[in-house]
Amino acid sequence: MLTGCATNESDEPTTPAEPGAEAPAGLSGTLVGAGASSIGAAMEGWIAEFQTANPDVTVNYDPSGSGAGRETFAGGGSAFAGSDRAFRTTELEEITFEACAPDSGIVQLPVYISPIAVIFNVDGIESLNMDADTIAGIFAGEITNWNDEAIASQNEGVDLPDLRITPVNRSDSSGTTENFVDYLAQAAPDVWTFEVSGDWPTELAAGEAAQGTSGVVDAVTNGTGTIGYADASRAGGLGQVSVLVGDTYVPFSPEAAAAVVDDSELQEGRADFDLTFDLNRNTADSGAYPIVLVAYLITCETFADSAQAELTQAFLRYVASDAGQANAAENAGSAPISATLSGQVNAAIDVIS
């Protein structure tokens, strides 16, 4: 559980908050969120800064995973969810959101843009080039050794070992997984023939599974010949894959991730304040990195509890502000949302009541 309770309980003077963190005077209470572990580093920064500016507010966030977060929010256990994918339109037709007023819609706000790093642990190798078919073949269990010709042909001069590949995937329902396999399905459709879902394909027996972003990073770090996927903020000193885009191998970066979002469109048929993207994973732009996740903060348009509405709206206004986006960039290496998207997100936050 991520919380800033200690900040609120301290009698020590605090550093003045960045502009944008301040909420309406007299704001107080407890705000609960749950969801994506990928945004954990960003959420820690957001919570700390918001609570420093609003000492009578406590924000708690449980990084239980995107699927668990959506379930918690739908069941009324939290005021907002963090998710690496938005609710599908079919889900919205079936779910009653317990924290929301009757007949209320929800807002889905893309406030965190980050590359998903393909990370590996092979002694003496810090980076590798791979195309989409190769990445898909590894995670599908078709490419099983690090010196396979599919890898070697893209990495001239690299001394690849005769070592078995152990792919590591998420064991929990995860938006990071869904974004990763969506890339594989779009960019390598002849190799990755599995359903795009937040749950790893059960028919794949290769490798091992780990709980949450931390679990995947730990499994890759502590293994030998391991490869996995995680929010780039957690890549650390592990080996990293540059992905073939057009005729150029592109390493991950916040700027390259943002370029994919800028080249994508909002989904048609959504409500006015449901800002869900169809990401263009097949871009040929050599400045774009296609394995990207857009994390959404999801909440009610109209709350059953007006006090929760005020807290949620104030917190989201900070997250979407220039200061909040800069905070996430510093703490998590994410890409600030564009000015155009910021305007759309703030218009959606304005309707929360």
C-alpha positions as CSV (number, residue, x, y, z in Angstrom):
1,M,0.0,0.0,0.0
2,L,1.4,3.4,-1.0
3,T,0.5,6.1,1.5
4,G,1.8,9.4,2.7
5,C,0.3,9.1,6.2
6,A,3.7,9.8,7.8
7,T,3.9,13.1,5.9
8,N,0.6,14.2,7.3
9,E,1.5,13.2,10.9
10,S,4.8,15.1,11.0
11,D,5.2,18.3,13.0
12,E,8.3,19.2,11.0
13,P,8.2,22.0,8.5
14,T,7.6,20.8,5.0
15,T,9.1,21.9,1.7
16,P,6.7,24.2,-0.2
17,A,4.7,22.2,-2.8
18,E,5.1,22.7,-6.5
19,P,2.5,24.9,-8.1
20,G,-0.5,22.8,-9.1
21,A,-0.6,20.6,-6.0
22,E,-2.8,22.9,-4.0
23,A,-6.5,22.0,-3.6
24,P,-9.4,24.1,-2.3
25,A,-8.8,25.5,1.1
26,G,-9.9,23.3,4.0
27,L,-9.8,20.1,2.0
28,S,-9.6,17.1,4.3
29,G,-10.3,13.4,4.5
30,T,-9.0,10.1,3.1
31,L,-8.9,9.1,-0.6
32,V,-8.4,5.5,-1.6
33,G,-7.2,4.2,-4.9
34,A,-6.0,0.8,-6.2
35,G,-4.6,-0.7,-9.3
36,A,-1.6,-0.7,-11.6
37,S,1.7,-1.5,-10.0
38,S,3.5,0.0,-13.1
39,I,2.6,3.5,-11.9
40,G,3.8,2.9,-8.4
41,A,6.8,5.2,-8.6
42,A,4.7,8.0,-10.1
43,M,1.9,7.5,-7.6
44,E,4.4,7.7,-4.7
45,G,5.5,11.1,-6.0
46,W,2.0,12.3,-6.6
47,I,0.8,11.3,-3.2
48,A,3.8,12.9,-1.4
49,E,3.5,16.2,-3.2
50,F,-0.3,16.4,-2.9
51,Q,-0.3,15.6,0.8
52,T,2.5,18.1,1.5
53,A,0.3,20.8,-0.1
54,N,-2.9,19.5,1.7
55,P,-1.8,18.3,5.1
56,D,-5.3,17.3,6.2
57,V,-5.7,14.8,3.3
58,T,-4.5,11.2,3.3
59,V,-4.2,9.4,0.0
60,N,-3.8,5.6,0.0
61,Y,-3.0,3.6,-3.2
62,D,-2.8,-0.2,-3.3
63,P,-0.6,-1.3,-6.3
64,S,-2.5,-4.6,-6.6
65,G,-2.5,-4.7,-10.4
66,S,-4.7,-3.2,-13.1
67,G,-7.3,-6.0,-13.0
68,A,-7.6,-6.0,-9.2
69,G,-7.8,-2.2,-9.2
70,R,-10.7,-2.1,-11.7
71,E,-12.5,-4.7,-9.7
72,T,-11.9,-2.8,-6.4
73,F,-13.2,0.4,-8.0
74,A,-16.3,-1.3,-9.5
75,G,-17.1,-2.8,-6.2
76,G,-17.0,0.5,-4.3
77,G,-13.7,-0.3,-2.5
78,S,-11.9,2.7,-3.9
79,A,-12.7,6.2,-5.3
80,F,-10.5,5.6,-8.3
81,A,-8.6,2.9,-10.2
82,G,-5.2,3.0,-11.8
83,S,-5.2,0.8,-14.9
84,D,-2.8,0.1,-17.8
85,R,-5.9,-0.3,-19.9
86,A,-9.3,1.3,-19.9
87,F,-12.6,-0.5,-19.2
88,R,-13.9,-2.0,-22.5
89,T,-17.2,-0.8,-23.8
90,T,-18.7,-4.3,-23.3
91,E,-17.6,-4.1,-19.6
92,L,-19.2,-0.7,-19.2
93,E,-22.5,-2.1,-20.3
94,E,-22.4,-4.8,-17.7
95,I,-20.9,-3.2,-14.6
96,T,-22.6,-1.1,-11.9
97,F,-20.0,1.1,-10.2
98,E,-20.9,1.1,-6.6
99,A,-19.1,4.4,-5.6
100,C,-20.9,6.3,-8.3
101,A,-24.3,7.9,-8.2
102,P,-27.1,6.0,-10.0
103,D,-26.9,6.5,-13.8
104,S,-23.5,8.1,-13.5
105,G,-20.9,7.5,-16.2
106,I,-17.2,7.2,-15.5
107,V,-14.2,9.2,-16.7
108,Q,-11.1,7.4,-18.0
109,L,-8.1,9.7,-17.9
110,P,-4.8,8.9,-19.7
111,V,-2.4,10.6,-17.4
112,Y,0.7,8.3,-17.5
113,I,2.6,7.5,-20.7
114,S,5.6,5.1,-20.4
115,P,7.5,2.7,-22.5
116,I,7.4,-1.0,-21.5
117,A,11.0,-2.2,-21.4
118,V,11.9,-5.7,-22.6
119,I,14.5,-6.6,-19.9
120,F,16.9,-9.5,-19.8
121,N,19.7,-10.9,-17.7
122,V,22.6,-12.4,-19.7
123,D,26.1,-12.0,-18.2
124,G,28.2,-9.4,-20.0
125,I,25.5,-8.1,-22.4
126,E,23.8,-4.8,-21.7
127,S,21.7,-4.3,-24.9
128,L,20.4,-6.3,-27.8
129,N,18.5,-5.5,-31.0
130,M,15.3,-7.5,-31.8
131,D,12.4,-7.3,-34.2
132,A,8.9,-8.0,-33.3
133,D,8.9,-11.6,-34.6
134,T,11.9,-12.4,-32.5
135,I,10.4,-11.0,-29.3
136,A,7.1,-12.8,-30.0
137,G,9.0,-16.0,-30.8
138,I,10.9,-15.9,-27.5
139,F,7.7,-15.4,-25.4
140,A,5.8,-17.9,-27.4
141,G,8.5,-20.5,-26.6
142,E,9.6,-21.0,-30.2
143,I,13.0,-19.4,-29.8
144,T,14.6,-21.1,-26.8
145,N,18.4,-20.3,-26.8
146,W,20.2,-17.0,-26.7
147,N,22.5,-17.9,-29.6
148,D,19.6,-18.7,-31.9
149,E,20.2,-17.3,-35.4
150,A,17.1,-15.1,-35.1
151,I,18.9,-13.1,-32.3
152,A,22.4,-13.5,-33.6
153,S,21.6,-12.1,-37.1
154,Q,20.4,-8.9,-35.6
155,N,23.4,-8.5,-33.2
156,E,26.6,-8.8,-35.2
157,G,29.7,-8.8,-33.0
158,V,27.8,-9.7,-29.8
159,D,29.1,-12.9,-28.2
160,L,25.8,-14.7,-27.5
161,P,26.0,-17.6,-25.1
162,D,24.7,-21.2,-25.7
163,L,22.2,-20.6,-22.9
164,R,18.6,-21.5,-22.5
165,I,16.1,-18.5,-22.6
166,T,13.7,-18.3,-19.6
167,P,10.9,-15.9,-20.4
168,V,9.1,-14.3,-17.4
169,N,5.5,-13.2,-17.6
170,R,3.0,-11.7,-15.1
171,S,1.0,-14.2,-13.1
172,D,-1.7,-11.6,-12.2
173,S,-4.1,-9.9,-14.5
174,S,-2.1,-6.9,-15.8
175,G,-2.5,-4.0,-18.1
176,T,1.2,-4.2,-18.7
177,T,0.7,-7.7,-20.1
178,E,-2.2,-6.5,-22.2
179,N,-0.2,-3.7,-23.7
180,F,2.8,-5.9,-24.3
181,V,0.9,-8.7,-26.1
182,D,-1.1,-6.1,-28.0
183,Y,2.2,-5.0,-29.5
184,L,3.1,-8.6,-30.3
185,A,-0.3,-9.2,-31.9
186,Q,-0.1,-6.1,-34.0
187,A,3.5,-6.2,-35.0
188,A,4.1,-10.0,-35.2
189,P,0.7,-11.4,-36.1
190,D,2.1,-14.5,-37.8
191,V,4.0,-15.5,-34.6
192,W,1.8,-14.2,-31.8
193,T,-1.6,-15.8,-32.5
194,F,-3.0,-15.6,-29.0
195,E,-5.8,-13.5,-27.6
196,V,-4.9,-10.0,-26.5
197,S,-5.7,-10.0,-22.8
198,G,-4.4,-8.9,-19.5
199,D,-4.0,-12.6,-18.6
200,W,-1.0,-14.5,-19.9
201,P,-2.1,-17.2,-22.4
202,T,-2.7,-20.4,-20.4
203,E,-1.6,-22.6,-23.3
204,L,2.0,-21.3,-23.0
205,A,4.1,-23.4,-20.7
206,A,7.5,-21.9,-21.4
207,G,9.3,-19.9,-18.7
208,E,7.9,-18.8,-15.4
209,A,5.3,-16.4,-14.0
210,A,5.7,-13.7,-11.3
211,Q,3.3,-11.5,-9.4
212,G,3.3,-7.8,-10.2
213,T,5.9,-5.5,-11.8
214,S,8.3,-6.1,-8.8
215,G,7.9,-9.8,-9.2
216,V,8.9,-9.8,-12.8
217,V,11.8,-7.5,-12.3
218,D,13.0,-9.7,-9.3
219,A,12.7,-12.9,-11.3
220,V,14.7,-11.5,-14.3
221,T,17.3,-10.0,-11.9
222,N,17.8,-13.2,-9.9
223,G,17.7,-15.6,-12.8
224,T,20.2,-16.5,-15.5
225,G,19.2,-16.2,-19.2
226,T,15.9,-14.6,-18.2
227,I,13.9,-12.1,-20.2
228,G,10.7,-10.2,-19.2
229,Y,8.7,-7.0,-19.6
230,A,8.1,-4.2,-17.2
231,D,7.4,-0.5,-17.0
232,A,10.6,1.1,-18.0
233,S,10.9,3.0,-14.7
234,R,11.8,-0.4,-13.2
235,A,14.3,-1.6,-15.7
236,G,17.3,-0.5,-13.6
237,G,20.6,-2.0,-14.6
238,L,19.1,-5.0,-16.5
239,G,19.9,-5.6,-20.1
240,Q,17.4,-3.8,-22.5
241,V,16.1,-4.6,-25.9
242,S,16.0,-2.0,-28.7
243,V,13.0,-2.7,-31.0
244,L,13.0,-2.6,-34.8
245,V,10.8,0.2,-36.1
246,G,10.9,0.6,-39.8
247,D,14.6,0.0,-40.5
248,T,15.9,1.4,-37.2
249,Y,16.4,-0.2,-33.8
250,V,14.8,2.1,-31.3
251,P,15.7,2.0,-27.5
252,F,13.0,2.9,-25.1
253,S,12.7,6.5,-23.9
254,P,9.8,8.7,-22.6
255,E,10.0,10.8,-25.8
256,A,9.8,7.8,-28.1
257,A,6.8,6.4,-26.1
258,A,5.0,9.8,-26.3
259,A,5.5,9.8,-30.1
260,V,3.3,6.7,-30.4
261,V,0.5,8.3,-28.5
262,D,0.7,11.4,-30.6
263,D,0.4,9.2,-33.6
264,S,-2.7,7.4,-32.2
265,E,-6.5,8.2,-32.1
266,L,-9.1,8.2,-29.4
267,Q,-11.4,5.2,-29.8
268,E,-14.7,5.9,-31.5
269,G,-18.0,5.3,-29.8
270,R,-16.8,6.3,-26.3
271,A,-18.6,8.8,-24.1
272,D,-17.3,12.4,-24.1
273,F,-15.1,12.1,-21.1
274,D,-13.9,8.5,-21.8
275,L,-10.4,9.3,-23.3
276,T,-9.4,5.8,-24.4
277,F,-6.8,5.5,-27.1
278,D,-6.3,3.0,-29.9
279,L,-2.5,2.8,-29.9
280,N,-0.7,2.5,-33.2
281,R,1.8,-0.2,-32.6
282,N,2.7,-0.5,-36.3
283,T,4.2,2.9,-36.6
284,A,7.2,3.1,-38.9
285,D,8.4,6.4,-37.3
286,S,12.0,5.8,-36.3
287,G,11.5,8.2,-33.4
288,A,8.7,6.1,-31.8
289,Y,9.0,3.2,-29.5
290,P,5.9,1.0,-30.0
291,I,5.8,-1.1,-26.8
292,V,4.1,1.6,-24.8
293,L,1.5,1.7,-22.1
294,V,-0.9,4.4,-21.3
295,A,-2.1,4.2,-17.8
296,Y,-5.6,5.6,-16.9
297,L,-6.9,6.9,-13.7
298,I,-10.6,5.9,-13.7
299,T,-13.3,7.4,-11.5
300,C,-17.0,8.5,-11.4
301,E,-18.5,11.4,-13.2
302,T,-20.9,11.8,-10.3
303,F,-20.2,10.3,-6.9
304,A,-22.7,9.0,-4.4
305,D,-20.6,10.8,-1.7
306,S,-19.9,14.4,-2.6
307,A,-16.9,14.6,-0.2
308,Q,-15.2,11.8,-2.2
309,A,-15.9,13.7,-5.4
310,E,-14.1,16.8,-4.0
311,L,-11.1,14.9,-2.9
312,T,-10.8,12.9,-6.1
313,Q,-11.2,15.9,-8.4
314,A,-8.6,17.8,-6.5
315,F,-6.1,15.0,-6.6
316,L,-6.7,14.3,-10.3
317,R,-6.3,18.0,-11.1
318,Y,-2.8,17.9,-9.5
319,V,-1.9,14.6,-11.3
320,A,-2.8,16.2,-14.7
321,S,-1.2,19.5,-14.0
322,D,2.2,20.5,-15.4
323,A,3.6,20.1,-11.9
324,G,2.1,16.6,-11.5
325,Q,3.3,15.5,-14.9
326,A,6.8,16.8,-14.2
327,N,6.7,15.0,-10.8
328,A,6.0,11.7,-12.6
329,A,8.7,12.3,-15.2
330,E,11.2,12.8,-12.4
331,N,10.1,9.9,-10.2
332,A,9.1,7.4,-12.9
333,G,10.7,8.5,-16.1
334,S,7.3,8.9,-17.8
335,A,6.5,11.2,-20.6
336,P,4.4,14.3,-19.8
337,I,1.0,14.3,-21.6
338,S,0.8,16.8,-24.5
339,A,-0.9,20.2,-24.2
340,T,-3.8,19.0,-26.4
341,L,-4.3,15.9,-24.3
342,S,-3.9,17.9,-21.1
343,G,-6.8,20.1,-22.2
344,Q,-9.0,17.1,-22.8
345,V,-8.1,15.5,-19.5
346,N,-8.8,18.7,-17.5
347,A,-12.2,19.1,-19.2
348,A,-13.1,15.6,-18.1
349,I,-11.9,16.3,-14.5
350,D,-14.1,19.4,-14.5
351,V,-17.3,17.3,-14.8
352,I,-16.6,15.3,-11.7
353,S,-19.1,16.1,-9.0
